């Protein structure tokens, strides 16, 4: 499928055991893109769910891997398809993200002629605790951003050799943003909150008898394997090129360990995976966790 004009836009969403809410999420942006690559990392396919979304629009290409190949590999599959279909820009979405309307796609068109832009991202919060500076009326330049809600420059994707497959999940976004910056591309974030994005699972500490009465943003314990392994990878890879960022990520790693010890339920399980990540980093063992 060939693009028709300079404002043609491909999109992709990565599925993993999706809930029916993914239908609403995809419908929040499918009318603003020309084609949607759905890369399914679930062991069981979800073609029926996709059929409910497409409903004769013929805008969706469904790719089922019948296994979880990781977020990075799935994004690279979609990007290669978009390049082969002659698109210059690709929207990258998580299944848990949705847009509030068409504003992001309208303001993307005001900036997309600048080949020095590596990606443009829709903000999902008004409280970014990271460096920003003004770029235009609609965007600020930012150091890094998550992969969901991005419109990526596919020429930049090719130049930087795409997302790092071996990381599987976690730090994939940071690694890609740092590669963009090394190649002098700008990373932009919308000034207004234009997207809703769900991160982690909230766990009420009152239910486990802890003194701290608050909600913790918890992931599945195996995620902490990827967090520790991949943060260490990032720290080693960019130690000499972006030491300020490396320092911030290492501090994040230490803070995560402290939180597990002091506040997490079932901390023994979380620590097991956390230190397994240290072990495999030292062995240069990457890709999907194999349970050993």
N, C-alpha and C positions, 0 to 999 in steps of 0.2 A: 504494500500500500504506500503510495507516494504522497508526500505533502503537497498542498496546493498553493500555499503562500507563506510568506515570512513569519506569519503569526500562527502557523500550524503547530500543534503541541501534542506529543504522545504522553501517555501516563502509565504508571505501573503501580500495582499494589501487591504486597507479599502476604499470603494467607498462611495461617498455622492454626488448625483446629478452630475455625472461626465460629462465633456465635451469629445468630440471625441479625444482630445489630449491624453487621458489616454491610447489609443491604442499604440501610439508611446512610451509612458513612460513604459508600461508593456513589450513591445517588446524589450526594452533596457536591460532587465535582465531575461526574461523567459527562454532563452536558457541556462542559467547558473545554473538553479535550477531544481530539479527533479519533484516538484509538486508545484502548486500555489493555495492557498486558497484565494478566492475572497469573502470577507465579505462585503455585500452591505447594507449600512445604509440608503439608499434612500427609500422613501415611495413607489415609483414606481420602479419596478425591471428593471435591465439592462442586462438581459440574452442575448439579441440580440447583444449587444456590446461585451460581453464576447465571444460569438460564433465567432465573427469576429477575435478576437485575437487567439483563440484556433485553429480554422481551422483544425480539425482532429488530433491535437497533443495529445489530451487526457491528458493534463497536468494540467487542471484547475478543481477545485472543487468549485462550486458556492454556496454561502450561502446567501439568501436574508431574512432579518429580517422584511422587509416591514415597518420599522420605524427606527428612529435614536436612537440606543441604546448607542451611545457614542464610542469614540476611545478606551477607556480602555477595555470595555466589548468585543468589536469586536476583539481586539488583543488577549484577553484571549480565545475566541472561536477558533481562528486560532492556538494558542499555544497548546490547549488541543487536537485538531485534529492532530497536528504534533506529539505530544507525543504518542497518540494512534496509529499513523502510524510508530512509532519506530524511529523517527528522534531525533537527539541530538541538532540540530541547526536550527534556523528559521530566515529567512530574513524578516524584517518588513518594509513595504513601505507605504507612502502616495500616493494618486492618482496623485499628482502634482510633483512627484520626478522621476528622470530618471538617469541612469548611462551613463558615457561617453564610456565605453567599458568593457572588462572583467577583468581589472587589480585588482579591489577590490576582486573579487572572487578568483583570483590566490593568492593574498597575504593572504587572509583568510586561505587558506590551509596550509600556512607556520606556522601558530600559533595555529590552532584549536585543537591541542592535549593537550594544557594546560587547565586543568579543573578549574584553578583559575581565568580564564577570564570569566567575566559575559556577556560582549558583545563587539563586534568589530564594529566600525562605519566608514562609508565612509564620508570623509570631503566634505562639500558643499561650503566652503569658505576658503580663505587664511587668514582671519582676525578674528580669535577667540580671544575674550578679556577675556580669562579665563585661569586658571592654567593648565599647561601641563608639563610633563617631559618625557624624552626619555624612551621608552620601548624596541624597537628593530629597525632594519633598516627600517621597513615599518610603524611602529605605535608609537605614543606617548600615554602615560597614561593621562587621562583627568578626571576632576571631574564629569561632567555630559554632556549629549548630547541629542538632539531630538530623537524621536523614529524612524523617517524615515531614511532608509539607514543603519539600524543596522542588524547585524547577532547576535542573542541572544542565549546564552547557555540555553537550555531548562531544564537542571538539576538545574541551578541557578534559573530559572523561577519557578520551582516547590518548591525549598527550600524557596524562598522569598514570595511564595503564589501569584505570578503574579502581574499584574497591578491592580490598585485600581479602581474598577468599579464605585464607588460612585462619583469620581471626574468628570466623564463623558468626559470632554475635558479640556485642559490646566492644567499644572503642573503634568500631568500623567507621562511624561518623567522624570521630576525631582524626583518625589516620587520613581519611579522605580530605578533610578540610586542611590539614597540615600539608598534604601533598599539593593541594591547590595553591596555598600560600607560598610554598617553595617555588612554584612555577609562576608566581606573580599574578595569580588570579585573585579577584576580590570576592568576598563572601558577604552577601547582603541579607538583611533581615527587615521585614516590614515594621514600620513604626507603630502600627496598630495591631491589636490582637485579632487575627482573622481566622483562626483555626482552633479546634478543640482536640486535645491529645491526651490519652490516658497513659500514665506511667506506673508500672508496678501494681501491687495489690496492697490495699490499706488494711492494716491489722490493728485492732484496738487493744492496747497494752493492758487495759483494765481487766480483760478476760483471762490474763495469765498471771494476775496477782502482782504485777509490778507497781512500784510506787509512782512511776511517771505516768500521768494520765494524758496520753496523747495518741495520735494515730501514727504508726510507723509505715513507711513506704517500702514494702517488702517484695522481693522477687522470689521465685522458686529457688531453693538452695543451690541447685546446679549453676545458676547464673553467677554465683559468687566465685565459681571456678574460672569462668570466662573473664569476670571483672579483674581478679587478681592477676591472672596470666597475661591478659591483654594490656592492662595498664603498665605492667613491667615491660612488655614489648615496646609500647609507645615511649616509655621513659628511656629505654636504651636506644631506640631508633632515632629519636629527636633530641638527645641529650646535648649535642653540640650545635644544633641548628635552631632550637627554640627552648632554651633552658627555662625560661619563665613559665612556659606552659607545662613542661616536664615537672617542675617543682610543684605546680598546682595539682597535677594528677597524682604525684606521689603523696602529697598531703591528703588528697581525697582517699587514697588507698589506706593510709594509716587511720584516717577518721572512720572509714568503713569498718576496719578491724576493731576499733574501739567501740563502735556502736554494737557490733555483734556481741562482744564480750559483756558490755554493760547493760544492754537493753533487749536483745533479741530473744524470742522464745526458741526453744530447741537449738540453743547456740552450738551444741556439740556437732550437730549436723552441718550447720553453716560453716563452722570452722574447718571441718573435714574438707569441704569443697574449696574453701578459701585457700588452704595450704596445699591442696592438690594442684591448684593453679601455680603456686610458687614452684612446686616440684617440676611440673611440666615445662614451665618457662626455662628453668635451669637445664632441662634436657632438650630444649628447642623442639618440643613436641606441640604441634598445633592442630588445627582443624577441629572436628567434633570430639567432645569428651567421650572416651570409650569405656568409662566406668572403672578404670584400673588406676 
